[in-house]
Amino acid sequence: MPKTVMIVEDNELNMKLFHDLLEAHGYRTVETRNGIEAMGLAREHRPDLILMDIQLPEVSGLEVTKWLKADPELKGIPVVAVTAFAMKGDEERI
């Protein structure tokens, strides 16, 4: 059974890039552009890894990551923070 990576990304081009690269290497992907929806998808699919955009429109990826890490059932899933735009101070917050 292939490993599953959940992609939480609101940029269409970045989503396609992640999706295509991961599927080309045999990974299954679960995708959402919505941070709130990411919580339900994580519970449903139990991904092996989450790629989390830190600058989502509804709620920040940093906030969603805090929710994931506070959930006893989801806290063990590794989360990689990604962003197309690095702002001064982002590294410290992450």
C-alpha positions as CSV (number, residue, x, y, z in Angstrom):
1,M,0.0,0.0,0.0
2,P,1.5,3.4,-1.0
3,K,2.2,6.0,1.6
4,T,-0.2,8.9,1.8
5,V,0.7,12.6,1.7
6,M,-1.9,15.3,2.5
7,I,-1.3,18.6,0.7
8,V,-2.8,21.7,2.2
9,E,-2.1,24.4,-0.4
10,D,-4.3,27.2,-1.7
11,N,-2.1,28.0,-4.7
12,E,-3.2,26.0,-7.7
13,L,0.2,25.8,-9.4
14,N,1.9,24.7,-6.2
15,M,-0.8,22.1,-5.5
16,K,-0.3,20.7,-9.0
17,L,3.5,20.6,-8.6
18,F,3.3,18.7,-5.2
19,H,0.6,16.4,-6.6
20,D,2.5,15.5,-9.8
21,L,5.9,15.0,-8.0
22,L,4.5,12.9,-5.3
23,E,2.3,10.7,-7.6
24,A,5.3,10.2,-10.0
25,H,7.2,8.7,-7.0
26,G,4.4,6.4,-6.0
27,Y,2.7,8.3,-3.2
28,R,-1.0,8.7,-2.8
29,T,-2.2,12.3,-2.3
30,V,-5.1,13.8,-0.4
31,E,-5.6,17.5,-1.3
32,T,-7.4,20.5,0.2
33,R,-7.1,24.3,-0.2
34,N,-8.8,24.8,3.1
35,G,-7.1,24.6,6.5
36,I,-10.3,23.8,8.4
37,E,-11.1,21.0,6.0
38,A,-7.6,19.7,6.6
39,M,-8.5,18.5,10.1
40,G,-11.4,16.3,8.9
41,L,-9.3,14.9,6.1
42,A,-6.4,14.1,8.4
43,R,-8.8,12.2,10.7
44,E,-10.4,10.4,7.7
45,H,-7.2,9.5,5.8
46,R,-4.5,9.4,8.5
47,P,-1.8,10.5,6.1
48,D,1.8,9.6,6.6
49,L,2.9,13.2,6.1
50,I,1.3,16.6,5.7
51,L,2.6,19.4,3.5
52,M,1.1,22.5,5.0
53,D,1.1,26.0,3.4
54,I,1.6,28.4,6.2
55,Q,-0.3,31.2,4.4
56,L,-3.8,29.9,3.9
57,P,-6.7,32.3,3.4
58,E,-9.3,31.2,6.0
59,V,-6.9,30.2,8.8
60,S,-3.1,30.1,8.8
61,G,-1.3,26.8,8.3
62,L,0.5,27.5,11.5
63,E,-2.8,27.5,13.4
64,V,-3.9,24.3,11.7
65,T,-0.6,22.7,12.6
66,K,-1.2,23.7,16.3
67,W,-4.6,22.0,16.1
68,L,-3.1,18.9,14.6
69,K,-0.4,18.7,17.3
70,A,-3.0,19.2,20.1
71,D,-5.1,16.3,18.8
72,P,-4.0,13.0,20.5
73,E,-4.9,11.0,17.4
74,L,-3.2,13.2,14.9
75,K,-0.2,14.6,16.7
76,G,2.2,11.9,15.5
77,I,1.8,12.9,11.8
78,P,4.8,14.8,10.6
79,V,4.0,18.3,9.2
80,V,6.3,20.1,6.8
81,A,5.6,23.8,6.6
82,V,5.8,25.2,3.0
83,T,5.2,28.7,1.6
84,A,5.6,30.5,-1.7
85,F,6.4,33.8,0.1
86,A,8.8,33.8,3.0
87,M,8.4,37.0,5.1
88,K,10.8,38.3,7.6
89,G,10.0,36.6,10.9
90,D,8.3,33.5,9.4
91,E,11.3,31.3,10.3
92,E,11.1,32.2,14.0
93,R,7.3,31.6,14.1
94,I,7.6,28.2,12.4
